[in-house]
Amino acid sequence: MKYLRKSLSKILSAAIVVGLLVLTGCSIFKTDNNEPKKLSRPELEKLEEEVDPLVEEYFNDKYGIKAVVTHKGIAGGVFLGKSEGLYYHVTVNINEEEYFVDVYANDNEELYVKKEAYYSKVIKDRMEEWLNRYVKKTNIEEYYISFLSCSTIYFPSEFDADYTAEEIIKSAGEIEDKKERPKIIFDLIIPQSEYEKISDIEREFSELKSDVSLINENMEVCLNVCKDDDYSRITSGQNIIYERIEKILITDLN
């Protein structure tokens, strides 16, 4: 999704008025009722035929899409001296793109989807709209926002497909197990000519940094400065690969 000139941006409707700090009640994230059970490899192998229909039904029920399992294998075990439960690491093809899914067994030795990466694709536009609200308050005129969505960034299966960006960000930050928290990463790309106009980066993004520190510290917003020619190619859809002149982690500014 692109946000080029904020004066021309019509992405956000007047209905989007809920701020991050409004969400101070209980978390919408609930611990999965299916607690993973540590099955042996032979026990898990007996459930292999259940993997494909389970995963395909999950994507059909949650997103109304067809997902085709292209690969599955047992992963987990002992990692850094610590015993980890075994599970099925699955690859699915959705609209000619591949995404990862992790399938575990519960106490009843029934398989369930614990986390998957397609969710980040579904929420991409919502997340970019969320960051755009902050950037529009700055003096930056030319910019391009990209929420990192890829096959290796997992979200818990409990996250509803209709959650708002605020709900996603807040709930992801409240997952107790830090290893299970999805990494939320944004790239904010601006041309060099625009960067040279900015006198105080920290002041421009003080509100964003403050809100992120209160809601979800496991989140990165990176300001990338590129040559004007590269920026023109990026915004015209010709190329996303560019030479980075400057990189500033906005959420880590002092």
N, C-alpha and C positions, 0 to 999 in steps of 0.2 A: 504494500500500500504506500502511496506517495502523498506527502504533504509539502507542496512547493511554496506557494506564497500564502502566508496566513491570512492576508486580506481577502483572498479568494476562496478560502477554505469554507466549504459548506457541509462538511462531514458531520459535525455535531449538531444535533437538534436541540431545541430548548428543553426537551424532556430530560436530557442528561444533566441533571443538576445535583446528583448525590455526590458529596465529597468523600474522600477517604476517611476523614476523621469522624464521619457519622457512624461508621461501622465499629462501634465500641462494645457491642453486646457479645453474646456467645458466638463461638466460631461455628460456621456452617459445616466445617470439616468434622466428620465423625469417624472415630477409629473403626476400621473395617471389622464387621462382625465375624468375618472369617479369619481366624488367627492361623497363620501358616503352621502346618505340621511337618516335622522333619521325617519324611519318608525315605526309605532306602532306595537306591537306584532300581532294584528289581520291582519294588512296590510301585514306584512311579512309572516304570515302563509298562506295567499292566494297564495303566490309564491312558496310554498313548492314543488309542483310537478315539478317545473322547475330546482330544484337544481341538481338532479342526472344527467340528460342529459347535463346540462351546464358543470358540473365538468368533466364528462367523455369525453366530446368534447374538453375541455381545454387540458387535458393530451394527448389525441390522436393527436391534432393539434400541440402542442408544443414539445412533446417528441416522438410521434409515438408509445405510449404504451397504454395498456388497464388498466384503473383504475376503480375499483368497489367500489361504495359508500357502506360502511358497517354501518355507523351511521351518523346522522345529528341532530342537535338541535339548538335552538335559544339561543344565548349568548349575553353578553353586558348588557346595562342598566346603572344604577347608580353605580359608583365606587368611593369610597372615597369622596362622596358628589358631584361628578361631573357627569353630565349627558353624557353618552356615547351612541352612536348609537347601535341599535340592529343589529345582523348579524347571519348568519348560520355558526356554527362551525361544520365542516365535517371531518369525518375519511374515508380515502380511503385505499383499499388494492391493492398493486402493487407487484407482484411477491412474494406473501406470507409475505409481510412486510407492516406495517401500517404507514400512514403519515397524518398529519393534513392539512386542507385547510380552509381558511376563506372566506366566500362568502357574499358580501354586495350588497345593492341596490343603484343605482345611482338616479339622479334627475328625470329621466324618469321612475323610479320604475322598472328598469330592473336589473336583477342580474348579477354580474360579480365576477370573482375570484380576490380578492385583494392581497392575499399572500398565500404561501404554503411552505411546508417543504421538498418536494421531491427534490427540486432544490439543496439542500446541498448534496444529494446523487449523483446527476449527476456531480457536479463539484469537487467531492472529489479527484480524481486523479490529476486534474489540480492544485488544491490548494497545494497538497502535493509535487508536482513537483516544484512549486514556492518556497516553503520553503527550499527544498533540494538544490536549487542553492546557498542559503546563507550558509547552513551548510557545503557544500562542500568546502567553502572558509576557514573554520576553521581547527584546528588541530584535530578535533574529527574524529576518524576512524570508531567506531562502534556506530550506532544509528538507531532508528526506529521512523518514522514520522507518526503521525495520525492526520488527520483533523476531528474535531468533526462533525459528520453528524447524526442528530437524528430527530425524529418526532416533536420536540418542537422548532426547530430553523427555523424560517420563513424567506423567501426571497420574495421581491415584485414580483408580476406576470409579471411586465414589463421587468425583467432581462432576456435577451436572453439566450437560452440554449448553444449558441456557444461563449459566452463572454470568454475572457482569464481571468486567475487568477488576473492579474493586473487590468483589467477593473472592475472585480467584487469587489475587495478590495477597489479601489478608489471610485467607485460609491456608494458602501454601506456606506462609510464614509461621503458622501455628502448629504445623506438624511436628510432633515432639522429637521424632527420630530425625536428626539432621541429615542422615544418609538418604532418607526418603524424601526430603524436601526438593521439589523441582527447582532448578536454577532458572530464574527469570532474567533474560538478557535482552537489552535494547541497543540498537545502534542508531545514533543520531548523526547523520552525515551532512556537513555543510561545505560550501566552496571556500577556498582560501580568501577570496575577496570579501566574503561575508564575515569570516573569522577576524579579519583585520579591523572590522568596525566595532568589535566587542571590547569594551574597556574592562569589564569585571565579570568573568565567567561565574565565579562563586555567587555573586549577588543576583545574577540572572536566574540561577537555578536554586536559590536558597529555599524556596517553598517546596520544590520537588524533593530536595535532599532531606528536608525536615520531615516530610510526610513519609518517605520511604524508611527513614530511621525508626519511625514509630510503628509502621505497619509490617514491613518485611525487609529485614537486613540482608537476606539472601537474594539480593536483586542488584543488577548492574545496569546502569545507563551510561553508555560510552559515547563521548563526542568525538567523532572522527572528522578531521579536516583533510580535504583532498584538493587537487588542482581544479580550477574552474572547468577545464575541458573534460576532465573525468566526471565531474559533477553533472555536466550537461549530458554525457553519455548515460550515466546512471538514471537520471530522471526521465530520459527518453526511452529507457528500457533496453538500450543497446548493450550495456555491460555493467556488471556489479563488481567486477574486479578493478581495483584502483590503487594508486600509490598513496599511502597515508602520509601526510605531512606532519600531522600532530594528532595525538591520541590523549584524551583527558577523561578519566573515570569520574563522571559528575557525582555519582553517589558516594565517592570517597574523598571529595574535596574537604579540606580543613577550614 
